[in-house]
């Protein structure tokens, strides 16, 4: 006597056979809604003026959309000896955005979280 086990897999639900590629994209889009609640903007102590302006505009757009933004400055090498440069940069950044906050130094990273 031979026993045969039959396993049914709902392939159509996974979007392999009966669903078209548009339906699969729609399912993926529905699953990813709400995942991106926070963005990170990385600055450097020696950032150029044009780069600074672009980062500020990006941050402003994120905040207008209601996305939380984490601004971080990663000290490299001996930059850690001049912590005041990073703090001044963050203060300037916050002043240009019209926000207030207290940056937190964790290891070699100076960071602040801005909410809507």
Secondary structure as UniProt FT lines:
FT   HELIX           11..14
FT   HELIX           21..32
FT   TURN            33..34
FT   STRAND          38..43
FT   TURN            45..46
FT   HELIX           49..65
FT   STRAND          68..74
FT   HELIX           77..82
FT   HELIX           83..97
FT   STRAND          104..106
FT   TURN            107..108
FT   STRAND          109..114
//
